[in-house]
């Protein structure tokens, strides 16, 4: 009986300290610490699991697309794509855009203005619609009635007027513009190579 008293006393002392000292004086520090810890853990997990896409490919089609078509497009292009991020594997993100096919409303024109959109996939109906507007003169069959094509929208250069307030010099602006132009040219060349591989399997 006497042997259990010290253990029970220690337990009571710990409970007393937890309730009357720690919880009373430090509970807000505890809550803040837990909150900061959760933020740090989620940030690390997000950073580690983040996918660095090598290619983002708009897939534009008229009407409803087959449920497996996006996966089929990704599979077809993965074997041809280049490893832009340098992580040892080709990762392609296919973004689906249903087009109305209405000549009065060209849904894809906005996508064509973005310099990051170089490689496009579309169905035959959509291809014919935009070829009539002067786009995608050089298209390659992707199979299953789909076509792949490239489009070169030049990169909009940075200007000193835009970034002078952030402390950038004209030399730094020129370096950034040269880097973006060379990266865009390399991606365009890689996309053209993918197209040639489709045309000459």
TORLUM-469294 format. One record per residue: residue number from 1; residue in three letters; y negated, x, z of N, C-alpha, C in turn. Coordinates in Angstrom, 1 decimal, padded with zeros to 4 digits. Atoms other than C-alpha are relative to their C-alpha. Layout:
N
NODE     i    aa   n_north   n_east     n_up   ca_north   ca_east    ca_up   c_north   c_east     c_up
NODE   NUM   ALA         Y        X        Z          Y         X        Z         Y        X        Z
...
//
This chain:
201
NODE     i    aa   n_north   n_east     n_up   ca_north   ca_east    ca_up   c_north   c_east     c_up
NODE     1   UNK     001.2    000.8    000.0      000.0     000.0    000.0    -001.2    000.9    000.0
NODE     2   UNK     001.2   -000.9   -000.1     -002.4     002.8    000.9    -000.2    000.8   -001.2
NODE     3   UNK     000.0   -000.9    001.2     -001.5     004.7   -002.3    -000.8   -000.8   -001.1
NODE     4   UNK     000.6    000.8    001.0     -002.9     001.8   -004.4    -001.5   -000.2    000.2
NODE     5   UNK     001.4    000.2   -000.4     -006.3     001.6   -002.6    -000.9    000.9   -000.8
NODE     6   UNK     000.9   -000.8    000.7     -007.9     004.6   -004.2    -000.2   -000.4   -001.5
NODE     7   UNK     000.1    000.5    001.4     -007.0     003.4   -007.8    -000.8   -001.3   -000.1
NODE     8   UNK     000.7    001.3    000.0     -008.2    -000.1   -007.0    -001.5    000.3    000.2
NODE     9   UNK     001.4   -000.3   -000.4     -011.4     001.4   -005.5    -000.7    000.6   -001.2
NODE    10   UNK     000.6   -000.6    001.2     -012.0     003.5   -008.6    -000.3   -001.0   -001.1
NODE    11   UNK     000.2    001.0    001.0     -011.5     000.5   -010.9    -001.2   -000.9    000.4
NODE    12   UNK     001.2    000.9   -000.4     -014.0    -001.6   -008.8    -001.3    000.8   -000.2
NODE    13   UNK     001.2   -000.8    000.2     -016.5     001.3   -008.9    -000.4    000.0   -001.4
NODE    14   UNK     000.3    000.0    001.5     -016.2     001.5   -012.7    -000.5   -001.3   -000.4
NODE    15   UNK     000.5    001.4    000.3     -016.6    -002.3   -013.0    -001.4   -000.2    000.5
NODE    16   UNK     001.3    000.1   -000.5     -019.6    -002.1   -010.8    -001.0    000.8   -000.8
NODE    17   UNK     000.9   -000.8    000.8     -021.2     000.7   -012.8    -000.2   -000.6   -001.3
NODE    18   UNK     000.2    000.6    001.3     -020.5    -001.0   -016.1    -000.9   -001.3    000.0
NODE    19   UNK     000.8    001.2    000.0     -022.0    -004.3   -015.0    -001.4    000.2    000.5
NODE    20   UNK     001.2   -000.1   -000.7     -024.8    -003.2   -012.7    -000.9    001.2   -000.5
NODE    21   UNK     000.8   -001.1    000.4     -025.9     000.1   -014.2    -000.1    000.1   -001.5
NODE    22   UNK     000.0   -000.1    001.4     -024.8     000.5   -017.8    -000.6   -001.2   -000.7
NODE    23   UNK     000.4    001.2    000.7     -025.2    -003.1   -018.9    -001.4   -000.4    000.3
NODE    24   UNK     001.4    000.4   -000.4     -028.4    -003.7   -017.0    -001.0    001.0   -000.6
NODE    25   UNK     001.0   -000.9    000.4     -030.2    -000.5   -018.0     000.2    000.5   -001.5
NODE    26   UNK    -000.2   -000.7    001.3     -028.6     000.6   -021.3     000.5   -000.9   -001.1
NODE    27   UNK    -000.6    000.9    001.0     -027.4    -002.5   -023.1    -000.7    000.0   -001.4
NODE    28   UNK     000.7    000.0    001.2     -030.2    -002.4   -025.7     000.2    001.3   -000.8
NODE    29   UNK    -000.3   -001.2    000.7     -029.5     001.2   -026.5     001.4   -000.1   -000.6
NODE    30   UNK    -001.4    000.2    000.5     -025.8     000.2   -026.9    -000.1   -000.8   -001.3
NODE    31   UNK     000.1    000.9    001.1     -026.7    -002.6   -029.3    -000.6    000.8   -001.2
NODE    32   UNK     000.6   -000.8    001.0     -029.0    -000.3   -031.3     000.9    001.0   -000.6
NODE    33   UNK    -000.9   -001.0    000.4     -026.4     002.4   -031.4     001.1   -000.6   -000.9
NODE    34   UNK    -001.0    000.7    000.8     -023.7     000.0   -032.6    -000.5   -000.4   -001.4
NODE    35   UNK     000.6    000.4    001.3     -026.1    -001.3   -035.3    -000.2    001.2   -000.9
NODE    36   UNK     000.2   -001.2    000.8     -027.0     002.2   -036.5     001.4    000.5   -000.5
NODE    37   UNK    -001.4   -000.5    000.4     -023.3     003.2   -036.5     000.6   -000.8   -001.1
NODE    38   UNK    -000.6    000.9    001.1     -022.3     000.2   -038.6    -000.8    000.3   -001.3
NODE    39   UNK     000.7   -000.3    001.2     -025.1     001.0   -041.1     000.4    001.4   -000.6
NODE    40   UNK    -000.5   -001.3    000.5     -024.0     004.7   -041.3     001.3   -000.1   -000.6
NODE    41   UNK    -001.3    000.1    000.5     -020.4     003.8   -041.8     000.0   -000.7   -001.3
NODE    42   UNK     000.1    000.8    001.3     -021.2     001.2   -044.5    -000.6    000.8   -001.1
NODE    43   UNK     000.6   -000.9    001.0     -023.4     003.7   -046.3     000.9    001.0   -000.5
NODE    44   UNK    -000.9   -001.1    000.4     -020.8     006.4   -046.3     001.1   -000.7   -000.9
NODE    45   UNK    -001.1    000.7    000.8     -018.1     003.9   -047.5    -000.5   -000.4   -001.4
NODE    46   UNK     000.5    000.4    001.3     -020.4     002.6   -050.2    -000.2    001.2   -000.9
NODE    47   UNK     000.2   -001.3    000.8     -021.2     006.2   -051.4     001.3    000.5   -000.5
NODE    48   UNK    -001.3   -000.6    000.4     -017.6     007.3   -051.4     000.7   -000.9   -001.1
NODE    49   UNK    -000.7    001.0    000.9     -016.3     004.1   -053.2    -000.9   -000.3   -001.3
NODE    50   UNK     000.9    000.4    001.1     -019.3     003.9   -055.7     000.6    000.6   -001.3
NODE    51   UNK    -000.6   -000.4    001.3     -018.1     004.0   -059.3    -001.2    000.5   -000.9
NODE    52   UNK     000.9   -000.6    000.9     -020.0     006.3   -061.7     000.4   -000.3   -001.4
NODE    53   UNK    -000.4    000.4    001.3     -019.7     004.5   -065.0    -000.4    001.0   -001.1
NODE    54   UNK     000.4   -000.9    001.2     -019.6     006.7   -068.1    -000.6   -000.8   -001.1
NODE    55   UNK     000.5    000.8    001.0     -020.3     003.9   -070.4    -000.2   -001.5    000.5
NODE    56   UNK     000.2    001.4   -000.2     -021.8     000.4   -070.0    -000.1   -000.7   -001.3
NODE    57   UNK    -000.2    000.6    001.4     -020.8    -001.7   -073.0    -000.3   -001.5    000.1
NODE    58   UNK     000.2    001.5    000.1     -022.4    -005.1   -073.7     001.0   -000.6   -001.0
NODE    59   UNK    -001.0    000.7    000.9     -019.7    -007.4   -075.1    -000.6   -001.4   -000.2
NODE    60   UNK     000.7    001.2    000.3     -021.5    -010.2   -076.9     000.8   -000.8   -000.9
NODE    61   UNK    -000.9    000.9    000.8     -019.7    -013.2   -078.4    -000.6   -001.4    000.0
NODE    62   UNK     000.5    001.4    000.1     -020.4    -016.7   -079.5     001.0   -000.9    000.7
NODE    63   UNK    -000.9    000.9   -000.7     -019.0    -019.5   -077.4     000.8    000.7    001.2
NODE    64   UNK    -000.8   -000.5   -001.1     -016.2    -018.9   -074.8     000.9    001.1   -000.5
NODE    65   UNK    -000.9   -001.1    000.3     -014.3    -015.7   -074.8     001.4   -000.1    000.7
NODE    66   UNK    -001.3    000.0   -000.7     -010.6    -015.3   -074.0    -000.1    000.8    001.3
NODE    67   UNK     000.0   -000.5   -001.4     -010.0    -014.5   -070.3     000.3    001.5    000.0
NODE    68   UNK    -000.5   -001.4   -000.1     -008.2    -011.2   -071.1    -000.8    000.9   -001.0
NODE    69   UNK     000.7   -000.8    001.0     -010.7    -010.0   -073.8    -000.8    001.1    000.6
NODE    70   UNK     000.8   -001.1   -000.6     -012.9    -008.0   -071.4     000.9    001.1    000.4
NODE    71   UNK    -000.9   -001.1   -000.4     -009.9    -006.1   -070.1     000.6    000.7   -001.3
NODE    72   UNK    -000.5   -000.6    001.3     -008.6    -005.6   -073.7    -001.1    001.0   -000.6
NODE    73   UNK     001.1   -000.8    000.5     -012.0    -004.2   -074.7    -000.1    001.3    000.8
NODE    74   UNK     000.1   -001.1   -000.9     -012.1    -001.9   -071.7     001.2    001.0   -000.3
NODE    75   UNK    -001.2   -000.9    000.2     -008.6    -000.6   -072.4    -000.1    000.7   -001.4
NODE    76   UNK     000.1   -000.6    001.3     -009.3     000.0   -076.1    -001.0    001.1   -000.1
NODE    77   UNK     001.1   -001.0    000.1     -012.5     002.0   -075.5     000.3    001.1    001.0
NODE    78   UNK    -000.3   -001.1   -001.0     -011.2     004.0   -072.5     000.7    001.2   -000.6
NODE    79   UNK    -000.7   -001.1    000.7     -008.9     006.0   -074.7    -000.9    000.8   -000.9
NODE    80   UNK     000.9   -000.7    001.0     -011.8     006.9   -077.0    -001.2    000.6    000.7
NODE    81   UNK     001.2   -000.4   -000.7     -014.6     007.4   -074.5     000.0    001.4    000.5
NODE    82   UNK     000.2   -001.3   -000.5     -016.0     010.6   -073.2    -000.4   -000.1    001.5
NODE    83   UNK     000.2    000.0   -001.5     -016.3     011.6   -069.5    -001.4    000.5    000.2
NODE    84   UNK     001.4   -000.3   -000.2     -020.1     011.5   -069.1    -000.3    000.5    001.4
NODE    85   UNK     000.3   -000.4   -001.4     -020.1     011.8   -065.3     000.6    001.3    000.4
NODE    86   UNK    -000.7   -001.3   -000.3     -017.8     014.8   -065.3     001.0   -000.1    001.2
NODE    87   UNK    -000.9    000.2   -001.1     -015.4     013.3   -062.7     001.4    000.1   -000.4
NODE    88   UNK    -001.4   -000.2    000.5     -012.3     013.9   -064.9     000.6   -001.3   -000.5
NODE    89   UNK    -000.6    001.2    000.6     -011.8     010.3   -066.0    -001.1   -000.8   -000.7
NODE    90   UNK     000.9    000.8    000.7     -013.4     007.9   -068.4     000.0   -001.4    000.6
NODE    91   UNK     000.1    001.3   -000.6     -014.7     004.8   -066.7    -001.1   -000.8   -000.8
NODE    92   UNK     000.8    000.9    000.9     -016.1     002.0   -068.9    -000.2   -001.3    000.7
NODE    93   UNK     000.3    001.4   -000.5     -017.9    -001.1   -067.6    -000.4   -000.9   -001.2
NODE    94   UNK     000.3    000.9    001.1     -017.9    -004.0   -070.0    -000.7   -001.2    000.6
NODE    95   UNK     000.8    001.1   -000.5     -020.6    -006.6   -069.4     000.0   -001.1   -001.1
NODE    96   UNK    -000.2    001.1    001.0     -020.0    -010.0   -071.1    -001.3   -000.8   -000.1
NODE    97   UNK     001.2    000.8    000.3     -022.9    -011.8   -072.7     000.4   -001.1   -001.1
NODE    98   UNK    -000.2    001.1    001.0     -022.1    -015.2   -074.4    -001.3   -000.2   -000.8
NODE    99   UNK     001.1    000.2    000.8     -024.5    -015.6   -077.3     000.1   -001.4   -000.6
NODE   100   UNK     000.0    001.4    000.5     -025.6    -019.1   -078.5     000.3    000.0   -001.5
NODE   101   UNK    -000.2    000.0    001.4     -025.4    -018.1   -082.1    -001.1   -000.8   -000.7
NODE   102   UNK     001.1    000.8    000.6     -028.6    -020.1   -082.7    -001.0    001.0   -000.6
NODE   103   UNK     001.0   -000.9    000.6     -030.8    -018.4   -085.3    -001.4    000.0    000.6
NODE   104   UNK     001.4    000.1   -000.6     -033.9    -019.5   -083.4     000.0    000.7    001.4
NODE   105   UNK    -000.1   -000.6   -001.3     -032.7    -017.8   -080.2     001.0    001.2   -000.1
NODE   106   UNK    -000.9   -001.1    000.1     -031.3    -014.3   -080.5     000.2    000.7    001.4
NODE   107   UNK    -000.2   -000.4   -001.4     -029.9    -013.6   -077.0     000.2    001.5    000.1
NODE   108   UNK    -000.3   -001.4   -000.1     -029.0    -010.0   -077.8    -001.2    000.9   -000.2
NODE   109   UNK     001.1   -000.8    000.3     -032.4    -008.8   -078.8    -000.5    000.7    001.2
NODE   110   UNK     000.4   -000.7   -001.2     -033.3    -008.0   -075.3     000.9    001.2    000.3
NODE   111   UNK    -000.9   -001.1   -000.2     -030.2    -005.8   -075.0    -000.2    001.1   -000.9
NODE   112   UNK     000.2   -001.0    001.0     -031.1    -004.0   -078.2    -001.2    000.8    000.3
NODE   113   UNK     001.2   -000.8   -000.3     -034.4    -002.9   -076.7     000.2    001.0    001.1
NODE   114   UNK    -000.2   -000.9   -001.1     -032.8    -001.0   -073.9     000.8    001.2   -000.5
NODE   115   UNK    -000.5   -001.2    000.6     -032.1     002.6   -074.7     001.4    000.4    000.6
NODE   116   UNK    -001.3   -000.3   -000.6     -029.1     002.8   -072.3     001.2   -000.8   -000.7
NODE   117   UNK    -001.1    000.8    000.7     -027.2     000.2   -074.5     000.1    000.6   -001.4
NODE   118   UNK    -000.2   -000.7    001.3     -025.8     002.4   -077.3     001.2   -000.6   -000.7
NODE   119   UNK    -001.2    000.5    000.5     -022.3     001.1   -077.8     000.1   -001.5    000.3
NODE   120   UNK    -000.2    001.5   -000.2     -021.8    -002.7   -078.4     001.3   -000.4   -000.5
NODE   121   UNK    -001.2    000.7    000.5     -018.8    -004.9   -078.8    -000.3   -001.5   -000.3
NODE   122   UNK     000.3    001.4    000.3     -019.0    -008.3   -080.5     001.1   -000.6   -000.9
NODE   123   UNK    -000.9    000.7    000.9     -017.0    -010.9   -082.3    -000.6    000.0   -001.4
NODE   124   UNK     000.4    000.0    001.4     -017.2    -011.3   -086.1    -001.2   -000.9   -000.3
NODE   125   UNK     001.2    000.9    000.2     -019.6    -014.3   -085.9    -001.3    000.6    000.5
NODE   126   UNK     001.2   -000.7   -000.6     -022.0    -012.4   -083.7    -000.4    001.2   -000.9
NODE   127   UNK     000.4   -001.2    000.8     -021.8    -009.3   -085.8    -000.7   -000.4   -001.3
NODE   128   UNK     000.6    000.5    001.2     -022.6    -011.3   -089.0    -001.4   -000.4    000.2
NODE   129   UNK     001.3    000.5   -000.3     -025.5    -012.9   -087.3    -001.0    001.1    000.1
NODE   130   UNK     000.9   -001.1   -000.3     -027.1    -009.6   -086.2    -000.1    001.0   -001.2
NODE   131   UNK     000.1   -000.8    001.2     -026.2    -007.7   -089.4    -001.0   -000.7   -001.0
NODE   132   UNK     000.9    000.7    000.9     -028.2    -010.4   -091.3    -001.5    000.3    000.5
NODE   133   UNK     001.4   -000.4   -000.5     -031.2    -009.3   -089.1    -000.3    001.5   -000.1
NODE   134   UNK     000.2   -001.4    000.2     -030.7    -005.7   -090.0     000.6    001.0    001.0
NODE   135   UNK    -000.6   -000.8   -001.0     -028.7    -004.4   -087.0     001.5    000.3   -000.4
NODE   136   UNK    -001.5   -000.3    000.1     -025.2    -002.8   -086.8     000.5    000.1   -001.4
NODE   137   UNK    -000.5   -000.2    001.4     -024.8    -001.7   -090.4     001.3    000.8    000.0
NODE   138   UNK    -001.3   -000.8    000.0     -022.0     000.7   -089.4     000.8   -000.5    001.2
NODE   139   UNK    -000.9    000.5   -001.0     -019.4    -001.3   -087.4     001.4    000.3   -000.3
NODE   140   UNK    -001.4   -000.3    000.2     -015.8    -000.6   -086.8     000.9   -001.1    000.7
NODE   141   UNK    -000.9    001.1   -000.6     -012.9    -003.1   -086.1     000.7    000.6    001.2
NODE   142   UNK    -000.6   -000.4   -001.3     -011.7    -003.0   -082.6     001.3   -000.7    000.2
NODE   143   UNK    -001.2    000.7   -000.1     -008.8    -005.4   -083.1    -000.3   -001.4    000.7
NODE   144   UNK     000.1    001.4   -000.6     -008.3    -009.1   -082.1    -001.3   -000.7   -000.4
NODE   145   UNK     001.2    000.7    000.5     -011.3    -010.1   -084.2    -001.3    000.5    000.5
NODE   146   UNK     001.2   -000.5   -000.6     -013.7    -007.9   -082.3    -000.4    001.3   -000.8
NODE   147   UNK     000.6   -001.1    000.7     -016.0    -005.2   -083.7    -000.8    000.9    001.0
NODE   148   UNK     000.8   -000.9   -000.8     -017.6    -002.1   -082.1    -001.1    000.6   -000.9
NODE   149   UNK     001.1   -000.5    000.8     -021.0    -000.8   -083.3    -001.0    000.7    000.9
NODE   150   UNK     001.0   -000.8   -000.8     -023.7     001.6   -082.2    -001.4   -000.5   -000.4
NODE   151   UNK     001.4    000.3    000.3     -027.4     001.0   -082.0    -000.9    001.0    000.8
NODE   152   UNK     000.9   -001.1   -000.5     -030.1     003.7   -081.4    -001.4   -000.6    000.3
NODE   153   UNK     001.4    000.4   -000.5     -033.1     002.5   -079.3    -000.5    001.3    000.6
NODE   154   UNK     000.5   -001.2   -000.6     -035.2     005.6   -078.7    -000.4   -000.1    001.5
NODE   155   UNK     000.4    000.0   -001.4     -035.9     006.5   -075.1    -001.5   -000.1    000.1
NODE   156   UNK     001.4    000.0   -000.2     -039.4     005.5   -074.0    -000.4    001.2    000.9
NODE   157   UNK     000.3   -001.2   -000.8     -041.0     008.7   -072.8    -000.9   -000.3    001.2
NODE   158   UNK     000.9    000.1   -001.2     -042.7     009.1   -069.4    -001.4    000.5   -000.4
NODE   159   UNK     001.4   -000.5    000.2     -046.5     009.6   -069.4    -000.6    000.5    001.3
NODE   160   UNK     000.6   -000.5   -001.2     -048.6     011.6   -067.1    -000.9   -001.1    000.7
NODE   161   UNK     000.8    001.0   -000.6     -050.8     008.6   -066.5     000.8   -000.9    001.0
NODE   162   UNK    -000.9    000.8   -000.9     -047.8     006.7   -065.0     000.3    000.7    001.3
NODE   163   UNK    -000.6   -000.7   -001.1     -046.7     009.5   -062.7    -001.0    001.0    000.7
NODE   164   UNK     000.9   -001.0   -000.6     -049.8     011.6   -061.9    -000.3   -000.3    001.5
NODE   165   UNK     000.2    000.4   -001.4     -050.3     009.6   -058.7     001.1    000.5    000.9
NODE   166   UNK    -001.1   -000.5   -000.8     -046.9     010.9   -057.5     000.1    001.5    000.1
NODE   167   UNK     000.0   -001.4   -000.1     -047.9     014.5   -057.9     000.7    000.8   -001.1
NODE   168   UNK    -000.7   -000.7    001.1     -046.1     015.2   -061.2    -001.1    000.6   -001.0
NODE   169   UNK     000.8   -000.7    001.0     -047.6     017.7   -063.7     000.4   -000.3   -001.4
NODE   170   UNK    -000.4    000.2    001.4     -047.6     017.5   -067.5     001.3    000.7   -000.3
NODE   171   UNK    -001.2   -000.8    000.2     -045.0     020.2   -067.5     001.3   -000.6    000.5
NODE   172   UNK    -001.1    000.7   -000.5     -042.7     018.3   -065.3     000.4   -001.3   -000.8
NODE   173   UNK    -000.2    001.2    000.9     -043.2     015.1   -067.4     000.7    000.4   -001.3
NODE   174   UNK    -000.6   -000.5    001.2     -042.3     017.1   -070.5     001.4    000.4    000.2
NODE   175   UNK    -001.4   -000.4   -000.3     -039.2     018.5   -068.9     000.9   -001.2    000.1
NODE   176   UNK    -000.8    001.3   -000.2     -038.0     015.0   -067.9     000.2   -000.7   -001.3
NODE   177   UNK    -000.1    000.6    001.3     -038.7     013.7   -071.4     001.0    000.7   -000.8
NODE   178   UNK    -000.9   -000.8    000.8     -036.8     016.5   -073.0     001.4   -000.2    000.5
NODE   179   UNK    -001.4    000.2   -000.5     -033.8     016.0   -070.7     000.5   -001.4   -000.4
NODE   180   UNK    -000.4    001.4    000.4     -033.7     012.2   -071.3     000.3   -000.1   -001.5
NODE   181   UNK    -000.2    000.1    001.4     -034.0     012.7   -075.0     001.3    000.7   -000.4
NODE   182   UNK    -001.2   -000.7    000.3     -031.2     015.3   -075.1     001.2   -000.8    000.5
NODE   183   UNK    -001.2    000.8   -000.5     -028.9     013.1   -072.9     000.2   -001.2   -000.9
NODE   184   UNK    -000.1    001.2    000.8     -029.6     010.1   -075.1     000.6    000.4   -001.4
NODE   185   UNK    -000.6   -000.5    001.3     -028.8     012.2   -078.3     001.4    000.3    000.2
NODE   186   UNK    -001.4   -000.4   -000.2     -025.6     013.4   -076.8     000.9   -001.3    000.1
NODE   187   UNK    -000.7    001.3   -000.1     -024.5     009.8   -075.8     000.1   -000.7   -001.4
NODE   188   UNK     000.0    000.6    001.3     -025.4     008.6   -079.3     001.0    000.7   -000.9
NODE   189   UNK    -001.0   -000.7    000.7     -023.3     011.3   -080.8     001.4   -000.3    000.4
NODE   190   UNK    -001.3    000.4   -000.6     -020.4     010.5   -078.5     000.4   -001.4   -000.5
NODE   191   UNK    -000.3    001.4    000.4     -020.6     006.8   -079.4     000.3    000.0   -001.5
NODE   192   UNK    -000.3    000.0    001.4     -020.7     007.6   -083.1     001.4    000.6   -000.2
NODE   193   UNK    -001.4   -000.5    000.1     -017.5     009.7   -082.6     001.0   -001.0    000.4
NODE   194   UNK    -001.0    001.0   -000.3     -015.8     006.8   -080.9     000.1   -001.0   -001.1
NODE   195   UNK     000.0    000.9    001.1     -016.8     004.6   -083.8     000.8    000.6   -001.2
NODE   196   UNK    -000.7   -000.6    001.1     -015.4     007.1   -086.3     001.5    000.0    000.3
NODE   197   UNK    -001.4    000.0   -000.4     -012.1     007.2   -084.3     000.6   -001.4   -000.3
NODE   198   UNK    -000.4    001.3    000.3     -011.9     003.4   -084.7     000.2   -000.3   -001.5
NODE   199   UNK    -000.1    000.2    001.4     -012.6     003.5   -088.4     001.1    000.8   -000.7
NODE   200   UNK    -001.1   -000.8    000.6     -010.0     006.3   -089.0     001.0    000.2    001.1
NODE   201   UNK    -001.0   -000.1   -001.1     -007.2     005.6   -086.5     001.1    001.0   -000.3
//
